[in-house]
């Protein structure tokens, strides 16, 4: 049934083209009816559409999550339905074709996820990009410019790689969330400003890029990162340099040093207890993307924004959240005498997923304050935003603990995925609060 299921997945995506004519209440009503139909009626008339693993958990099945995701897109982009339609098209064509090609075309496995194939990823990017560009052109209220179409393509590529992440969270959630994030954030950018920003890069920028490469090499030589981790970190550092210059790079380096030092803190004790980081504490590419990927994207958005203040805030908050969370975790594992599971306050051994300790929490808050002050000192955020960033990072880390004790503990998310979500939550909370005040 997998092939008919994916063909249905594709065909339903054609309804995204209707968003060019519908008002958002009409679109939301139709999506709500689709959710009800798939939840109540479809199991009775076509039970084989549901996978065996979905039996008994209809609300979390892909058949129901698909229209729920579409409804979410419509509500989020209710004043820009062409963006909702574009993200929907990526979900339908990209994800659908990735599965069809991945199952039926022999191909090499992806190194970061052996359950996904190179052919499947290529199909996602190819068909997802084509569907995104075509849907953007069809549903946009005015003829889309080259930047809008490029944004649609970027969203498809990012969503394609997100679909290959080694997590068990349903693709009907990860794909539209990543596509919507790209479409929303890139919508505040101007291609003219991007061109002007790139044209203004001078010799000092190229020199700093060289220093960034040297630091990545030194990190590998010091055994703080793997080869792949060093290359990934170098690329992320380069993106932050191009987007925010020396200021953003300094915050990145300080956060990395804080995380690396505390990872090595009490390493022998943690290794003996079996709770030390893998590879002797050396960070891999997954660690780099999880902890700094959101900051790199914020730097990219800042490069094309007329007012980059929110992007700078997101960058600092993301790095502060990731860095302080690592400090809290490593200090808690090394010196936390009493650790509690955050969801039940039951005493658990140090290193338990979702566990917190007083010492680790205080260390996390202190490091968050230090890193936020660095961001303010580099003029990326005003000094008045420092308490806000510390609060956002602390709340995000507590939320991450809940996610770790529930979703991660059940194997639905990897630790890297949880860390990525953690930094995104920290950046999101900071933006929401700062925008409201």
N, C-alpha and C positions, 0 to 999 in steps of 0.2 A: 504493500500500500504506500510505500514511501514516495514512489514516483507520482502517482495520482495526488498524493497529499501536497507535494511541492508544486505540481502544476496548478492546483487550486490556489496555493499560496501566491503564485504568479498572476493568475487571472484576476483574483480579488484586487490585486494592486492596480488594475486598470481603473478602478473606481476613484483612485486619487485624482484622475483627470477632471472629475466632477467638481473638485474644490475650486476650480476657476470660475464657477457660476454660483455656487451655493454660499449663503450667508453662514457664519459660524454656528448660530443656534441650530440651523437645519442640518449642518454637517454633524454636529455633536449628537443630535437626536438620532440620525441614521446610524452613527457609530454605536450609540447605546443600544439600539435595536439589534445591531449585529452581535454585540456582546451577549444580550439575552438569548438570541437565536442559537448562538454557538454553545451557550451554557445549558439551555433547557431543551430546545427542539432537536438540534443536531444529534445528540446522543441517542435519541429515539429513532430517528429516520436513517442515520448513517453512523452507527456505532464504530465501524471499522476505521473511520477517519481518525479516531483517537488512537494513539500509540498504546501498547500494552502498559507501559510505565505510567501513563496518564490516568489509568483506571483508578477511581477512588480519590483523585485529586483534580477534579475538573477545573477549579479556579486557577490552578497554577499550570495547567496544560497549555501548550503552545497554541492550540486552537482557540482558546479563550484569551490568552495574553496578546495575541495578534490584534484583535479589534480593541482591546483595552489600551494597547500602545497607540493605536491610531486615535482613539478618543483623547488620550493624553496629549498627543501632538496637536490636535485641533484646539484643545483648551489652552495650551501654552501659546500657540501661534494664532489665536483667534482673530487678531488684527492683521496677520500676515499668512493667510492660508496657503499661499504658494510655497512657503517654507515647510508647512506641515505636509503638503503634497509631495514635495521633494524628498523629505525624510521617509515618507511612506513608500515612495517609489524605490528608494535604496533598500528598504527592508524587503519589499516584495521581489524585485528583480535581482538584487545583489545576493541576498541570503538564499532565495529560492534556487538560483542558478548555481551558487556555490555548492549546495547540497547535491543537486542533480549531477553536476560535472564531477564533484568529488567522489560520488558513489559509483559512477559509471565509467569514468576515464582513469585508467591506471596512471599513477603519477608518484613522484617522490613525496615523502612525508616532510612536513615542516619541522625544523630542528627544535622549535620551542613548544610544539604540540604535535605529538606523533599521531593524534587522532584526526588531524587536518592535513590536507594535501596542497601541494604547490598549484595543481590544476584548479582546485576549488577556490583558492585565494585569487588566482588570476581571473577566474570566471566572475567572482564577486566584484572585483575592481572593474573589469571590462563591462559587464552588463549593468552593474550598479551605477557606474559613471554615465553610461549612455542613457539609462532610465532617468537619472537625476537631472541631467542637462535637458533632456526632452520634456520632462515634466515641469521643470522650472520655466522653460520657454513657453509651454502651453498654458500654465496657470498664472503666471505673473500678471499683475494688473497693467503693466506697461512692458514694452519690449525689453527683456533683460540685457544688461550690458555684459561685456566680456568678464568683468570681475564677478558678477553674480553667477555666471556659468562656471567660472573657475572655482568659485566657492562650493558649488554643487559637486564638482568633481573631487575637490579636496575632502568634502564630507564623505563621499563614497569610499575614498581610499582609506581614510581614518577608520570608518565603520568596518571596512573589510578586514583590517588588521585586528580591530577589536573583536571581530567574530572569531578570530583564530586564537584568542587568549585561552590559556589552559584553565578555564573555569567552567563550572557546571550551571551557571546562571543562564537562563534561557536567552537564546539569540533574539527573540522577539522583544526583549528588554534592552540588552546591551547595544544592539545595532541602532535602534531609533534614538536612544539616549546619546550616543556618541555623535550620530549624524546631526541631531538637533543642537547639540552643544556647539559644533563647528559652525552650523548655519547661523545660529544666534550671535555668537561672538564675532564671527567674520563680518556679520552685517553692519557692525559699527566701524568697519575699516574702510579706507578709501584707497584705491589703487594709485591715485595721484600722490597721496601722502607716503605710500610705501615706496614709490619711485624716488620721491624727494629724500626720504630717509636713507635709502640705499646710496643715492648719489652723494649724500653728505658724509658718508664714511671716509675717514682719512687714514693717514699712515699709522696713527696711534691705534686705530681699530685693528689694523692688520698685525701690528706688533702685539697687541693684547691677544689676538687669536693664536699667535705663535706661543705666547706664554701659556695660554690655555692648553695647547697641545703638549707643552713641556710638563705642565702640572699633571695631566692625565698619564703621561709616561712615568713620571715620578711616583704617582699613585700605584701604578702597576709594579714598579721596582720595589716599592715599600710594602708590597703584598697586601694593600688595602682593597684592591680591585683586581678582577680577572682581566685577561686581554680584551674579551668582548665588553666587559664592564668599562674598561678604560676608553675604548673606541666610542661606545655609546655616550659615556660621560663627556667626552670631548665634543661630540656633535651637539649635545644638549647645552654645554657651555658656550659653544659657538653661537647657537641660536639666541641665548640670553645676552651675549655680548653684542650681537648685531641689533637686537631689539632694545636693550637698555644700557648698553655700554659697560663701563667699568663698575658702575654702581650695582647693577644686578649681579654681575659676576662675583663681586666681593661677598654679597649676601650668600650666593650659592656656595662659594668656597668655605666660608665660615660655618655654614650649616653642615657641609660635608665633613669638615674637620671635627666638628662636635660629635657627629654621628660615628665617625671612624674611631675617635679616641674612646668614647664610651663603649663601643662594641668590643674593644680590646680590654676594657676595664674588667678585671677579675676573670679573664678568659679561661684560665686554668680551672678555676672553681666551676664556671659554667660548663666547661667541657666535661668535667668529671660528673656533673649532674645530668649531662645529656641535653642541655638547653642552650648551648652556644650556637652562634650562627654557623651555617655550613661553610665549607671551604676555609676554615680557620678565620672566619670573619671577613673574608674577601667578598666584596660586593660584585654582583654580576650585572648584566644588562637589564634584567628584570627589576633589580633593586633601583637602578638609576632611573628607569622610566617611571616606576611606581612612585618614587619620592620626588622627582624633579620634572616629570613630564608635564604636569599642570603648569608649573612655573615657566617652562619653555614655551608653551602655547600662549601664556599671558604675555610673554615678551614679544612673541610674534604679533599678537593683536596690538600691543602698544606701538609697534613700529608703524602701523597704518591708521592710528587713531588721532583725531584732532585734539582730544583731551585724553591723554594716556593715564590719568591719575587712577582710575578704577583698575586698569590693567596692572599698574605698578602695585596697587594694594593687593590684588589677587596674587601677583608673583611673590611678594613678601609673605603674605599669609600662608600660601602653599608651602614655601620653604620653611617657614617658622613651624608650621604644623607638622611637617614631615620630620624636621630635625629634632624638635622637642619631644615628639612621640618616640623616636628612637632612643633619645637620652633617657626618657622615663622608663622605657622597657628594659634597657640594658642596665641601668642603675637598680631598678627593681629586681632584676634577676641576680645581680651581683650582691646587693646589700639589703634587699627587702626581707626583713625578718618575718613579717606576717603579710600574706597576700590573700586577697579575697576575690571571688568570682563576681564581677560587676553586676551580673543579672540576679544573683541570689544572695550575695554577701556571705557565701559559704567559704570557709577557709580552704585554700587549695595550695599545692606546691608552687614555688616560684617557677615562672616560665609557662604556666598553664595558659592556654589561649583565652583571652578575655579577662585575665587576672590583673588586679591593681594592688599597689602597695602605697603606704604613706610616703615612704622615702622616694620611691620612683615618681609619684605624682608631684611632690615638691620639687624634685630635680627637673621634671618636665616644665613646670611653671617658671622656674628660675631660668632655664635655658631658653624658653619662649620669650621671656622678657629681654634677655641678652640679645637674641637674634633680631627681635623687633627693634631694639635700640640701634642695632647695626643698620637695619633698613632705614630708620629715621636719620641716622647719621650720614647715610649716603644720599639723603634727600629724595628717596623713593616714596616715602610716606611722611606726613606731618607728625610731629612729636605727639600731638593730641590723639593720633590713631594707634599709638603703641598699646595702651590698655585694651583697646578693641581687638587688636590682633592677638594679644595674649589670651584674651577671653575666648576668641573664636578658635584658636588652636587648642585650648584646654577642652572646650566643649566638643570639638571634633574628635579629639583623642578619646574622650569618654564614650562618644557614639561608636567610635571604632572598636572600643572594648566590647560593647554590646554586640556589634556585628561579628566580632571574633568569637564571642562565646556562643553565638547562635548559628549564623550562616556559615562562617569559616569552619567552626567545629564540626559541622555536618558535611564538610567537604565540598560545599557549593562554590566557595571562593578560595583562591590561594592567598597566601600572606601578601604577595606582591599586589594582587588585586585589591585587597583590603587597604593596603597602604596608599594605593592610588586614590581610592575612594576617600580615604581619610584626608589627604591633602586637598582634594576637590571640595570636600565638605568645609574644611577650614577656610578656603578661599571664598566659597559661596556664602558662608555665614558673615564673613567680614564685609563682602560687597553688599549684602542685603542690609545689614545694620548701618553701614556708612551711608548708603543711598537713602535710607529712611531718615537719617538725622542731618 
